[in-house]
Amino acid sequence: MLDFNTLQVASLCSRCAFVLVFVVTLLRHPREIYFGIWAGALSCSLIATVLMLGDPPSVPLNAVKGAVVYILYGASLAVSWAGLRLFYERTPLIFRTLGLALFAGLSYGLLVQAGASMSWSMTAVFATIAVSSALCMWEILRTPASMRLWTQYIVLAGFSLYFCIFLLTIGVVHFAGERLSTPESGVYSLVFDLWCGVFIQVGYLAMVSERAHLKLSRLADTDPLTGLANRRGLFAAISKRAGLSPAPPRSAILLADIDHFKAINDTYGHEGGDAALVGFAERLRGVMRKNDLVARWGGEEFLVVLDQADIAVAAAVAERLRKSAAGQPFTVNGAPVTVTASIGVAVVAAGEERIDAALSRADAALYAAKRAGRNRVCLEAPPQPDTRASRTEPSSGLREAMEAIQVVGQPRSEPA
C-alpha cells in the first residue's frame, strides 16, 4: 500500500527538480521566457503542496487556508497556459490568467464562509482548474502545421489526464461523497498528480528540444540572407514531394541570374548587393505559384522548380518574373536602382528521373539570354530522340540544340 506522506515527499522532490531545471535553462537561455513562466507555475503547486503537508486528505480545508491553497493550485495551471501561449509565440492573456488563478481559491473560500456544502465548494475549484486544463489542451491542438511538434502530444496527454480527473472528481464529489473521506482517495489523487506532472514537465523539455532541432534543420536548408531554400533545402523539398522520384512529372526549371550584379556591388557596396538580392527574392516569391519550389542557387542565381508546368506555362511564369524585376526600381542604400534578370527555362523530359539534365539545359538557355543582351527569357525544349542522326556529322546535334533555344521575352530596347 502506498503511503500518503511518502507520496507527498516524492511530489515535492519532483517539483523541486523540475523547477531547478527550468531556472537553470532560463539562465542559460534568457530569451526563452516561457521557462521562467513554467518554473513559476511549478513553484505555485510546490508551495501549495508544502502548505498541505500534515493535513489528512479526508479533512476539508477551512475557508482561509483553502482559498490560499486552491489559488496556488489554480495559478499553477493558469500560468502553465500562459507559458504555452508564449512558447507558441502567442500573446499571454494576463487578465484571464489572473482571473483563472484567483477564481478557484476565492470561490472556495467564499462558498465555505457562506455555509455552502463542501461538494459545491470543491466543484467550483475543480471546474475552474478543469477550464485551465482545457485551455492548455486547446493551445496545443490549435498549433499551425509549421509549428507542430510530435513531443507536444506528451504534454497534451498530461493535460488531458488532468482534465478528465477533474471532471470525474466533480461527479464523485456529488454522487459518492463518502468515498472521498477515505485515506485511499488522497493516495490516488497524488499518484495521478505525479503521473500528469511528469508527462507535462518532461513534455515541456522535449518540446523545446524538438523545436530547437527543427530550427537548426531549417537553418541548414535556408539561405540566411533571402530566407529562400538553399541547394540542400531545395533537393530535400524535391525528395519530400516526389518520394523516390526526385523530379515530379510535368515539372520545369527556371534559372534566373541578376544582370550586372558585380556593377551593383562595385557601386553600392556589398550591403547594396545584399539589398538587391533580398528585393529580387521578394519579387520572386510574389510571382511564383503555391506549389513551386524556390531557392537561391548561389551568388546572384536563383532556381525555381515549377510544379505541373509545360514549356508554355514555364515561359509565361518566367516572363512575369522578368517584368516584375524590371518593372519597378529597387531601393538600394536609399537610391532607386533598376535591376533586371536573365532567365533560362527548360522542362524535365519524360523519362528523366532527376532534374540535372533539365538544369543543364536551363543553364544553357540562361547563357543564351546573357549573350542576346540580358533582361530576357530564353527557353530550351527537352531533347528529342533523333533516329536520323549520322555519325558522319558530329556537329549536327550541337547545331540542333542551339537552334532549340528560343528568346521568348525581352525588353523593347537593348540594355546598354
C-alpha positions as CSV (number, residue, x, y, z in Angstrom):
1,M,0.0,0.0,0.0
2,L,1.4,3.4,-1.0
3,D,1.9,5.8,1.9
4,F,0.3,9.3,1.6
5,N,3.2,11.1,3.3
6,T,5.8,9.4,1.2
7,L,3.9,10.4,-2.0
8,Q,3.8,14.0,-0.8
9,V,7.6,14.0,-0.3
10,A,8.0,12.4,-3.8
11,S,5.8,15.1,-5.3
12,L,7.8,17.8,-3.6
13,C,11.1,16.4,-4.8
14,S,9.8,16.0,-8.4
15,R,8.6,19.6,-8.5
16,C,11.8,20.9,-7.0
17,A,13.9,19.1,-9.6
18,F,11.9,20.4,-12.5
19,V,11.9,24.0,-11.1
20,L,15.6,23.8,-10.8
21,V,16.0,22.5,-14.4
22,F,13.7,25.3,-15.7
23,V,15.5,28.0,-13.8
24,V,19.0,26.8,-14.9
25,T,17.8,26.6,-18.5
26,L,16.3,30.1,-18.3
27,L,19.7,31.4,-17.1
28,R,21.4,29.7,-20.0
29,H,18.8,31.0,-22.5
30,P,17.4,34.2,-21.1
31,R,15.3,34.9,-24.1
32,E,13.2,31.7,-23.6
33,I,11.0,33.4,-21.1
34,Y,8.5,30.6,-21.0
35,F,11.0,28.5,-18.9
36,G,10.6,31.1,-16.2
37,I,6.8,31.0,-16.5
38,W,6.7,27.2,-16.3
39,A,9.1,27.4,-13.3
40,G,6.7,29.9,-11.7
41,A,3.7,27.6,-12.4
42,L,5.5,24.7,-10.7
43,S,6.5,26.9,-7.8
44,C,2.9,27.7,-7.1
45,S,2.0,24.0,-6.9
46,L,5.1,23.4,-4.9
47,I,4.1,26.0,-2.3
48,A,0.6,24.6,-2.2
49,T,1.9,21.1,-1.5
50,V,4.1,22.4,1.3
51,L,1.1,24.1,2.9
52,M,-0.8,20.8,2.7
53,L,1.9,18.8,4.5
54,G,0.5,17.1,7.6
55,D,-3.2,17.7,6.7
56,P,-5.2,14.5,6.3
57,P,-6.7,14.2,2.9
58,S,-10.1,13.3,4.4
59,V,-10.4,16.6,6.3
60,P,-11.6,19.6,4.3
61,L,-9.6,22.8,4.5
62,N,-11.0,25.8,6.2
63,A,-12.0,28.9,4.2
64,V,-8.8,30.9,4.6
65,K,-6.3,28.1,4.1
66,G,-8.4,26.5,1.4
67,A,-8.5,29.8,-0.5
68,V,-4.7,30.2,-0.4
69,V,-4.0,26.6,-1.4
70,Y,-6.5,26.5,-4.2
71,I,-5.4,29.9,-5.5
72,L,-1.9,28.4,-5.8
73,Y,-3.1,25.2,-7.5
74,G,-5.3,27.3,-9.8
75,A,-2.4,29.6,-10.6
76,S,-0.2,26.5,-11.4
77,L,-2.4,25.5,-14.4
78,A,-3.4,29.0,-15.4
79,V,0.3,30.1,-15.6
80,S,1.1,27.0,-17.5
81,W,-1.4,28.1,-20.0
82,A,0.3,31.5,-20.3
83,G,3.6,29.7,-20.8
84,L,2.2,27.6,-23.6
85,R,0.9,30.7,-25.3
86,L,4.3,32.3,-25.1
87,F,6.0,29.1,-26.3
88,Y,3.8,29.1,-29.4
89,E,4.5,32.8,-30.0
90,R,1.1,34.0,-28.9
91,T,0.5,36.9,-26.6
92,P,-0.2,35.8,-23.0
93,L,-3.7,36.9,-21.8
94,I,-2.7,38.3,-18.4
95,F,-6.0,39.3,-17.0
96,R,-7.7,36.0,-18.0
97,T,-4.7,34.1,-16.5
98,L,-5.0,36.1,-13.3
99,G,-8.8,35.5,-13.2
100,L,-8.4,31.8,-13.5
101,A,-5.7,31.7,-10.9
102,L,-7.8,33.6,-8.3
103,F,-11.3,32.2,-9.0
104,A,-10.5,28.7,-7.9
105,G,-9.4,29.7,-4.4
106,L,-11.6,32.7,-3.9
107,S,-14.8,30.8,-4.9
108,Y,-13.9,28.0,-2.4
109,G,-13.2,30.5,0.4
110,L,-16.4,32.5,-0.2
111,L,-18.6,29.4,-0.5
112,V,-17.3,27.8,2.6
113,Q,-17.6,31.1,4.5
114,A,-21.2,31.4,3.3
115,G,-22.0,27.9,4.6
116,A,-22.3,26.2,1.3
117,S,-21.8,22.4,1.2
118,M,-18.3,21.1,0.7
119,S,-19.4,19.3,-2.5
120,W,-20.3,22.6,-4.2
121,S,-17.3,24.4,-2.8
122,M,-15.0,21.7,-4.3
123,T,-17.0,21.8,-7.5
124,A,-16.1,25.4,-8.0
125,V,-12.4,24.6,-7.5
126,F,-12.3,21.6,-9.8
127,A,-14.4,23.3,-12.5
128,T,-12.1,26.3,-12.7
129,I,-9.0,24.2,-12.8
130,A,-10.6,22.0,-15.5
131,V,-11.1,25.1,-17.6
132,S,-7.4,25.9,-17.3
133,S,-6.5,22.4,-18.4
134,A,-8.9,22.6,-21.3
135,L,-7.3,25.9,-22.4
136,C,-3.8,24.3,-22.3
137,M,-5.1,21.4,-24.4
138,W,-6.6,24.0,-26.9
139,E,-3.3,25.8,-27.3
140,I,-1.6,22.6,-28.3
141,L,-4.4,21.4,-30.6
142,R,-4.6,24.7,-32.5
143,T,-0.9,24.7,-33.3
144,P,-0.4,25.6,-37.0
145,A,1.3,23.0,-39.2
146,S,4.5,25.0,-39.4
147,M,5.0,24.7,-35.6
148,R,3.5,21.3,-35.0
149,L,5.7,19.0,-32.8
150,W,5.5,15.3,-32.1
151,T,6.5,15.9,-28.5
152,Q,3.7,18.3,-27.8
153,Y,1.3,15.4,-27.6
154,I,3.1,14.2,-24.5
155,V,2.1,17.5,-22.8
156,L,-1.4,17.1,-24.3
157,A,-1.7,13.7,-22.7
158,G,-0.8,15.2,-19.3
159,F,-3.3,18.0,-19.5
160,S,-6.0,15.6,-20.9
161,L,-5.5,13.3,-17.9
162,Y,-5.8,16.3,-15.6
163,F,-9.0,17.5,-17.4
164,C,-10.6,14.0,-17.2
165,I,-9.7,13.6,-13.5
166,F,-11.1,17.0,-12.5
167,L,-14.4,16.2,-14.3
168,L,-14.5,12.8,-12.7
169,T,-13.8,14.2,-9.3
170,I,-16.8,16.6,-9.7
171,G,-19.0,13.7,-10.3
172,V,-17.6,11.7,-7.4
173,V,-18.0,14.7,-5.1
174,H,-21.7,14.9,-5.8
175,F,-22.6,11.2,-6.1
176,A,-20.1,9.4,-4.0
177,G,-19.0,11.9,-1.4
178,E,-18.5,9.5,1.3
179,R,-15.7,7.7,-0.6
180,L,-13.7,11.0,-0.6
181,S,-13.3,10.7,3.1
182,T,-11.2,7.5,2.9
183,P,-7.4,7.7,3.0
184,E,-7.1,5.9,-0.3
185,S,-8.7,8.8,-2.1
186,G,-5.8,11.1,-1.2
187,V,-3.3,8.5,-2.3
188,Y,-4.9,8.0,-5.6
189,S,-5.1,11.8,-6.3
190,L,-1.4,12.2,-5.5
191,V,-0.5,9.3,-7.8
192,F,-2.5,10.8,-10.7
193,D,-1.0,14.2,-9.9
194,L,2.6,12.7,-10.1
195,W,1.8,11.0,-13.4
196,C,0.3,14.1,-15.0
197,G,3.1,16.3,-13.7
198,V,5.8,14.1,-15.1
199,F,4.1,13.9,-18.5
200,I,3.7,17.7,-18.7
201,Q,7.2,18.7,-17.4
202,V,9.1,16.2,-19.4
203,G,7.0,17.1,-22.4
204,Y,7.9,20.8,-22.0
205,L,11.6,20.0,-22.1
206,A,11.1,17.6,-25.1
207,M,9.1,20.3,-27.0
208,V,11.8,22.9,-26.5
209,S,14.5,20.4,-27.6
210,E,12.5,19.3,-30.7
211,R,11.8,22.8,-31.8
212,A,15.4,23.8,-31.4
213,H,16.4,20.8,-33.5
214,L,13.9,21.8,-36.2
215,K,15.1,25.3,-36.2
216,L,18.7,24.1,-36.8
217,S,17.5,21.9,-39.6
218,R,15.7,24.8,-41.2
219,L,18.8,27.0,-40.9
220,A,20.8,24.3,-42.7
221,D,18.3,24.2,-45.5
222,T,17.7,28.0,-45.8
223,D,19.7,30.8,-47.3
224,P,20.2,33.3,-44.3
225,L,20.1,36.4,-46.5
226,T,17.0,35.9,-48.6
227,G,15.1,33.3,-46.5
228,L,14.7,31.1,-49.6
229,A,15.8,27.5,-49.6
230,N,19.5,26.8,-50.4
231,R,20.6,23.9,-52.6
232,R,20.4,21.4,-49.8
233,G,16.9,22.6,-48.9
234,L,15.7,22.6,-52.5
235,F,16.7,19.0,-53.1
236,A,15.3,18.0,-49.7
237,A,11.9,19.6,-50.7
238,I,12.0,17.8,-54.1
239,S,12.7,14.5,-52.5
240,K,9.9,15.0,-49.9
241,R,7.4,15.9,-52.6
242,A,8.3,13.2,-55.1
243,G,9.3,10.4,-52.8
244,L,11.5,8.0,-54.7
245,S,11.4,10.1,-57.8
246,P,13.4,13.3,-57.3
247,A,11.6,15.2,-60.2
248,P,7.8,15.4,-60.2
249,P,6.0,14.8,-63.5
250,R,5.5,17.8,-65.8
251,S,7.9,20.0,-64.0
252,A,10.0,22.8,-65.4
253,I,13.1,24.6,-64.4
254,L,13.7,28.4,-64.2
255,L,17.3,29.6,-63.7
256,A,17.4,33.3,-63.1
257,D,20.5,35.5,-62.8
258,I,20.6,39.2,-61.8
259,D,22.2,41.2,-64.6
260,H,25.3,43.3,-64.0
261,F,25.3,42.2,-60.3
262,K,29.1,43.0,-60.0
263,A,28.4,46.5,-61.0
264,I,25.8,46.9,-58.3
265,N,28.3,45.6,-55.7
266,D,31.0,47.9,-57.0
267,T,28.8,50.9,-57.0
268,Y,26.8,50.4,-53.8
269,G,29.0,48.1,-51.8
270,H,28.1,44.6,-50.5
271,E,25.3,46.0,-48.5
272,G,23.7,47.3,-51.6
273,G,24.3,44.0,-53.4
274,D,22.5,42.2,-50.5
275,A,19.6,44.7,-50.7
276,A,19.3,43.8,-54.4
277,L,19.3,40.1,-53.7
278,V,16.7,40.4,-50.9
279,G,14.5,42.6,-53.1
280,F,14.7,40.2,-56.0
281,A,13.9,37.3,-53.7
282,E,10.7,39.1,-52.6
283,R,9.6,39.7,-56.2
284,L,10.4,36.1,-57.0
285,R,8.1,34.9,-54.2
286,G,5.4,37.2,-55.4
287,V,5.1,35.7,-58.9
288,M,5.6,32.0,-58.0
289,R,2.7,29.7,-57.5
290,K,1.8,27.9,-54.3
291,N,3.5,24.6,-55.1
292,D,6.6,25.9,-56.9
293,L,9.9,25.4,-55.2
294,V,12.2,28.4,-55.0
295,A,15.8,28.5,-54.0
296,R,18.9,30.8,-54.1
297,W,21.2,28.7,-56.2
298,G,24.3,30.6,-55.4
299,G,25.6,34.1,-55.7
300,E,23.1,36.1,-57.8
301,E,21.5,33.0,-59.3
302,F,18.0,31.7,-58.3
303,L,16.4,28.4,-59.2
304,V,12.7,27.6,-59.4
305,V,11.2,24.1,-59.9
306,L,7.7,24.7,-61.3
307,D,5.2,22.1,-60.4
308,Q,2.8,20.8,-63.2
309,A,4.2,23.1,-65.9
310,D,4.9,22.5,-69.6
311,I,7.1,24.8,-71.6
312,A,4.3,27.3,-72.3
313,V,3.4,27.7,-68.6
314,A,7.1,27.9,-67.6
315,A,7.8,30.6,-70.2
316,A,4.8,32.6,-69.0
317,V,5.9,32.4,-65.4
318,A,9.4,33.4,-66.3
319,E,8.2,36.4,-68.2
320,R,6.1,37.5,-65.3
321,L,9.2,37.3,-63.1
322,R,11.3,39.3,-65.6
323,K,8.7,42.0,-65.8
324,S,8.3,42.1,-62.0
325,A,12.0,42.6,-61.6
326,A,12.5,45.2,-64.2
327,G,9.1,47.0,-63.8
328,Q,9.9,49.0,-60.7
329,P,13.3,50.2,-59.4
330,F,14.7,48.5,-56.3
331,T,15.8,50.6,-53.3
332,V,19.5,50.1,-52.8
333,N,21.1,52.1,-50.0
334,G,18.3,54.6,-50.3
335,A,18.7,55.1,-54.1
336,P,16.4,53.8,-56.8
337,V,18.2,51.2,-58.9
338,T,16.8,49.3,-61.9
339,V,17.6,45.6,-61.5
340,T,17.0,43.2,-64.4
341,A,17.4,39.5,-64.7
342,S,18.1,37.0,-67.4
343,I,16.2,33.7,-67.2
344,G,16.7,30.3,-68.7
345,V,13.8,27.8,-69.0
346,A,13.8,24.1,-69.5
347,V,11.3,21.3,-68.9
348,V,12.0,17.9,-67.4
349,A,11.6,15.5,-70.2
350,A,9.6,12.3,-69.9
351,G,11.8,9.5,-68.5
352,E,14.2,11.9,-66.8
353,E,14.3,10.8,-63.1
354,R,16.3,13.8,-61.9
355,I,16.4,17.5,-62.7
356,D,20.1,17.5,-63.6
357,A,19.7,17.3,-67.3
358,A,16.9,19.9,-67.4
359,L,19.1,22.1,-65.1
360,S,21.9,21.9,-67.6
361,R,19.5,22.9,-70.4
362,A,18.2,25.8,-68.4
363,D,21.8,26.9,-67.7
364,A,22.5,26.8,-71.5
365,A,19.3,28.9,-72.1
366,L,20.4,31.4,-69.4
367,Y,23.7,31.9,-71.1
368,A,21.9,32.4,-74.4
369,A,19.8,35.1,-72.7
370,K,23.0,36.8,-71.5
371,R,24.6,36.7,-74.9
372,A,21.4,38.0,-76.5
373,G,21.6,41.2,-74.4
374,R,20.3,40.3,-70.9
375,N,16.9,41.2,-69.4
376,R,15.1,38.5,-71.3
377,V,13.8,34.9,-71.1
378,C,15.2,32.1,-73.2
379,L,13.8,28.6,-73.2
380,E,15.1,25.3,-74.4
381,A,12.8,22.4,-75.2
382,P,13.9,19.0,-73.9
383,P,16.0,17.0,-76.3
384,Q,14.1,14.8,-78.7
385,P,15.5,11.4,-79.9
386,D,16.8,11.8,-83.4
387,T,16.8,8.5,-85.3
388,R,18.2,10.2,-88.4
389,A,21.5,11.2,-86.7
390,S,24.5,10.4,-88.7
391,R,28.0,9.5,-87.4
392,T,29.5,11.4,-90.3
393,E,28.0,14.8,-89.0
394,P,29.2,15.0,-85.3
395,S,28.3,18.8,-85.1
396,S,24.6,18.4,-86.1
397,G,23.4,17.6,-82.6
398,L,25.0,20.7,-81.2
399,R,23.6,22.8,-84.0
400,E,20.1,21.5,-83.4
401,A,20.4,22.1,-79.6
402,M,21.4,25.7,-80.3
403,E,18.5,26.1,-82.7
404,A,16.1,24.9,-80.0
405,I,17.0,27.8,-77.8
406,Q,14.3,30.5,-78.2
407,V,14.1,34.0,-76.9
408,V,10.5,34.4,-75.6
409,G,10.8,37.6,-73.5
410,Q,12.9,40.7,-74.0
411,P,12.8,44.4,-73.4
412,R,11.8,46.7,-76.2
413,S,15.2,48.3,-76.3
414,E,18.6,46.6,-75.8
415,P,20.2,47.5,-72.5
416,A,23.5,49.3,-72.6
